[in-house]
Amino acid sequence: MSSLPHLLISVKEFHPDVYKGSRSSNEIICRVIKAYEILSKHYQFESLESCDSDVFEDPECEACDVFVNELLCVGKGCPYSCVKRAPHVFSFTHQNGTARAISQGNGDDYQVQLAVGQCPRRCIHYVTPQQRAILQDVLERVLNNPFDLAESAFLESLISKANFENRRYQNPNRKPKVETQYVD
């Protein structure tokens, strides 16, 4: 993102109140502002990926929440429907008829584990609460703009990263109990 400071210098140089050149300063500043918007949008994606506390690289807890990738879900035509298997956790959406998790924190429920394991498209994933929030946000952007292949590829990469890192997660070691009295 080295071009962002240069862009800010250009904004100051070509500002209509400061620019003394012969070309139209309004036209130049409009181009500079448009370039700034494009670079700042690109910078937002980079900041999400390069954040110091990336929830996808360092999960905050064990993955017990459920996320359904609605782009891959068969929906009501699925022979092993997660909605039929665990209706207290999954339901069909009204927009496109795919499954969506409506309840969280049921990772130990046997019916939920069966639903995840029997999904023929492997579109149900265990994630942490923070990962789920980010994945749902990206999924909403993909569903609102279905022709943006970069967003759907970004969603797939985040899911893959979450699956890999969540399998590596280890609970913190138990702290030993401290006795205040001596035991014989």
VENSULLIN-V689081 format. One record per residue. RES is the residue in one letter. D_LAST is the distance of its C-alpha to the last C-alpha in whole Angstrom. Layout:
RES/D_LAST ; RES/D_LAST
This chain:
M/65 ; S/67 ; S/70 ; L/69 ; P/69 ; H/73 ; L/74 ; L/73 ; I/75 ; S/78 ; V/77 ; K/78 ; E/81 ; F/83 ; H/82 ; P/85 ; D/85 ; V/85 ; Y/86 ; K/90 ; G/91 ; S/94 ; R/92 ; S/91 ; S/87 ; N/86 ; E/87 ; I/85 ; I/82 ; C/82 ; R/81 ; V/78 ; I/77 ; K/77 ; A/75 ; Y/73 ; E/72 ; I/72 ; L/69 ; S/67 ; K/67 ; H/66 ; Y/63 ; Q/62 ; F/61 ; E/60 ; S/57 ; L/56 ; E/55 ; S/54 ; C/52 ; D/49 ; S/47 ; D/48 ; V/47 ; F/48 ; E/47 ; D/43 ; P/42 ; E/40 ; C/38 ; E/39 ; A/42 ; C/42 ; D/46 ; V/49 ; F/52 ; V/55 ; N/58 ; E/61 ; L/63 ; L/62 ; C/62 ; V/64 ; G/64 ; K/65 ; G/67 ; C/63 ; P/63 ; Y/59 ; S/59 ; C/56 ; V/57 ; K/58 ; R/54 ; A/52 ; P/55 ; H/52 ; V/51 ; F/55 ; S/58 ; F/62 ; T/63 ; H/67 ; Q/68 ; N/68 ; G/66 ; T/63 ; A/59 ; R/57 ; A/54 ; I/54 ; S/50 ; Q/47 ; G/43 ; N/44 ; G/43 ; D/40 ; D/43 ; Y/44 ; Q/48 ; V/48 ; Q/47 ; L/49 ; A/52 ; V/51 ; G/51 ; Q/54 ; C/56 ; P/59 ; R/60 ; R/56 ; C/57 ; I/53 ; H/50 ; Y/47 ; V/47 ; T/44 ; P/46 ; Q/47 ; Q/49 ; R/50 ; A/52 ; I/54 ; L/55 ; Q/56 ; D/58 ; V/60 ; L/60 ; E/62 ; R/64 ; V/65 ; L/66 ; N/68 ; N/70 ; P/70 ; F/72 ; D/70 ; L/69 ; A/67 ; E/64 ; S/64 ; A/63 ; F/61 ; L/59 ; E/59 ; S/57 ; L/54 ; I/53 ; S/53 ; K/51 ; A/49 ; N/48 ; F/48 ; E/45 ; N/43 ; R/43 ; R/41 ; Y/39 ; Q/35 ; N/33 ; P/30 ; N/27 ; R/24 ; K/22 ; P/18 ; K/17 ; V/15 ; E/12 ; T/13 ; Q/10 ; Y/7 ; V/4 ; D/0
